[in-house]
Amino acid sequence: TAAAAGGDGDGGAPSLGDPAYVPNLFGLSLTEMLGKQQEFYSGTGSLLFLQACFDWLRVHGADVDGIFRQSCLATHLDALRRYLDANHKRAHLEIRETPADVDAHLIACLVKSLFASMPVSPFKHTFGALTDAVREYAAAVDAADDD
């Protein structure tokens, strides 16, 4: 499987920063990713790849310390990203078939990498709303303290 391979996987396909790189999974917006998925899987509503990653982590990574805090080997992550991007139609199946003895940090880093590669963060508006709510609360507390 992809994660077990640990090597180059696809024989040296271009990486994200390379001008020859054409995104199929990494580097797409959520909308583009969902569009590609619907193209291949006739209108599936969820993001199968992310769902597969989180399902794998729930089963095999739940007891791992610092699952999203600790890093994995960058060479393994890059090789896995290139492999999955080249095989994007099967990426969710490759993750589901990943053996339990694979470092859970690699799968967690893969999820973080997917979000980091998006041209627009899907968390931007959510984080902004949360930040605004905290500021409003702090202002209300300050105002109450002044009274």
C-alpha positions, -999 to +999 in steps of 0.1 A: +000+000+000+010+036-003+019+044+032+038+012+037+059+018+006+079+046+022+099+051-011+093+074-040+062+055-050+057+070-084+092+072-097+098+109-092+066+128-101+068+166-096+062+179-061+039+207-051+064+235-057+074+222-091+060+242-121+052+208-138+030+198-109-007+194-118-028+190-086-052+161-084-056+160-046-030+182-029-032+218-038-069+218-046-096+238-028-123+219-010-147+228-038-122+215-065-116+184-045-153+177-042-158+183-079-131+158-088-146+133-064-181+137-079-165+133-114-151+099-104-177+086-079-210+099-093-220+125-068-206+112-035-213+139-009-184+135+016-147+139+010-138+102+008-100+108+012-103+129+044-130+105+057-106+075+051-077+093+069-098+101+099-113+066+100-078+051+099-066+075+127-096+067+148-089+030+146-051+029+146-040+063+160-064+069+189-038+059+216-008+076+199+006+106+219+007+140+200-010+126+169-014+160+152+014+177+172+044+155+163+058+154+129+067+125+106+097+120+083+094+146+055+107+122+029+080+097+037+053+124+037+065+138+003+067+103-012+032+094+001+017+127-011+031+122-046+020+086-048-016+095-036-018+125-059-007+103-089-033+077-078-060+102-066-089+081-079-079+053-054-064+075-027-092+069-002-089+031-008-051+032-004-055+049+030-082+023+041-058-005+031-028+010+050-015-015+076-019-007+113+018-008+119+024+023+098+034+054+119+001+072+127+020+105+126+024+100+089-013+098+083-019+128+106+008+148+088-009+138+055-042+154+067-023+185+079-005+186+045-037+184+026-052+214+044-019+233+042-017+228+005-052+243-002-051+277-020-077+290+005-078+277+041-112+261+048-107+273+084-102+310+076-138+321+081-144+298+111-113+309+128-121+346+121-156+342+136-141+325+167-116+353+171-143+379+167-164+362+193-135+360+218-128+397+212-164+406+218-165+385+250-133+401+262-147+436+255-179+427+273-160+415+303-138+446+303-170+468+301-186+449+330-154+453+351-155+491+344-190+494+357 
